[in-house]
Amino acid sequence: MRPKVGENIRRPGKKIKQEIAVQKNPISTQGGKKTVTEKSETWKFHHLGVIVRDLDKAIKYFQSLGIGPFVSNSSEVVTDRKVYGKPANIKLRGAGALLGPIKFEVIQPLEGNSVQKEFLDSKGEGINHIGFIVDDLEEEVKKLEERGFRAISTGKIPPNGGFAYMGTNEIGGVLIELVKKV
């Protein structure tokens, strides 16, 4: 049985209390730049995205570590895809596996100038983004844009889903992907 946040956990000879600290100031300014210090309360941590050169090889590797089974993500049809605000014709190949409640997503860029290909070309394989499920994608993107962050890759997943990769990689090299489920 998993302990709840704030619940005392008994361990032989120790008593541990889990806590979550939340900063109340959602925007701070450092050197004239806006920074996010608190995510929206409506974000739900969903997945970790890893970019790879060879999806099949990566799946075999991660399965050898005990991660899997993997399920293909290729059934999602993305429309109205844009990269840096311009229409984009992109082809990606991906698969995901659950690690407890969190999805471990592996993506191989195939065609087009995607943020995933840009990452692979500039940094090589690795963690590219952290994905969050949101109820209102447009509202959450607007909030981040008001804080100085830009939606660098967007798309719609019919009938009413979509995603936005936010340009949050200046420090740490990791993007935030906001996703509205279909």
N, C-alpha and C positions, 0 to 999 in steps of 0.2 A: 504494500500500500504506500502510495506516494504522499509525503507530507505536504501540507498546504502552506502557502506563504504566511509567515508570522507564527507558525506552529512550532513548538519546541520539539526537537528531535533528540531521542535518548540514544547515546552511544556508550559503550562500556567506559566508565570513568569520566565521561564528558557530557555536557549539555550544550547543544548548539541551537541558536535561534536564527532562522532565516529572515532576512529583511530585504526590502527593496527601497532604495533611496531615489526620490524623484525631485529634480530641480523644478522649482515653480516658475522661474523666469524663462519663457520659451525662446526668447531672442536675446543674445548678448552681442555686444559689438567689440571687436578686437581689431585695432588698427583701421577703423572705418569699415570693416567688413562685417556683415551679419552672419551669425552662426546659429545653428539649431542646437538647443540644449535640452529639448524635451520633444519626444515624438507625440503625435496626436494620440489621444486615448482610444481612437477608433482603429488604430493599426493593430493587426494580429500577425505575429511572426509566423511565416509560412514556409520559406525555403532558403536554401543557400545555393547559389549558382556558381558552378565551376566550368571554365572554358577549357576545352581540350582540342588537340589536333586530330585525334582519331577516336571517335566515339566507341567503336567496338573494343579497341584496345583498353580504353579507360574503364569500360564496364567490366571487362575481365579482371582488370587490376583491382578495382574497388570490390568486386565480388570475392576476390582472394582475401580481402581484409574482413569479409563477413558482411559487407554492405550489399543489400539487394533483397529481393529480386527487383530488377529495373523494368519499368514500363515505358514504352515509347510515348513521347509528347507530340509526335508528328501529326496527330489527328486534328489538332487545333488549326483552324483556318483563320489567319490574321488578315484583316482588311485595313485600308486607310493607314498603312504603315508609313511613318515619317522618321527620318534621322536628321537631327539638327534642323528640324522644321521643314525639310524638303521631302517630297514623296520618294520612297525607296522600294526597290525590288530586291528582297533579301530571301535567301534560303538558308535555314538552319536545320540541324538534325539534333534531337535531344531525347533524353530519357531521364526518369526520376525514380528514386527509391525512398521509402520511408525510413527514417531513423527516429523511432518513437513517433511523436506527433509532428516532426519536422521533415519536410521533403528535402532530399539531397538531389539536386538537378545538375546534370552534365550536358553541356551544349557544345556542338561542333559547328562552327560557321562553314558554310559551303559556297555560297554565292552572294555577291553584293557587298556594299560597304556598310556593314553593321557595326554597332558598338562592340559586339563580341569579336568581330574580326579585327577591329582597331586594337582591342585589348590583347588579343593573341599576337598580333604583329609587333606591338610595342613592349609587351611584358612577358609573353610566352604563356604557357598553361598556368592556371591558378584560379583562386577565388575572385570572381568578377563582381558579384552582387549579392545583396541580402534582400529577399522578397517579403513583402508584407501584404496581406489581404486588407482591403479597405472597402467600406460600404459605398462611399461617394468619391470615385476616382477624380472627377473634375475639381471638386472642392479641396481635396488633399493636395493635388498638384498646384492649385491656386495658392494655397497656404505656403507651400515651399517656395513657389516663385516670388511671393511677397517677401520672403526672407532672403532672396537673392540667389536661389538655386534654379537651374533651368532644366526643363524636360528635354533630354537629348535624344530619346527614342520612344516613340509612342505607336500604338496600334489598337485596333478594335477586334474583339472576338465575338462574332454574332451569337446570339441575338442582342445581348446587352452588356457584354463584358469588355474588358480592355486592360491595357497596361501602360505604364510610363516609367522609363528608366530616368532617374534624376541624376544630374551631374554633381554628385556628392563625393567624387573620388579625389579631390584635391589633397586631402590628408588621409592616408591609409590605403588609397588606391581602390576603394570599394564603392560601387554604385549602390543606390537604393532603388529597388523596383517596387512600385505600387501596382497592385493587381486588383481589379474588380472581377470577381468570378461570374461566369455566365449564369 
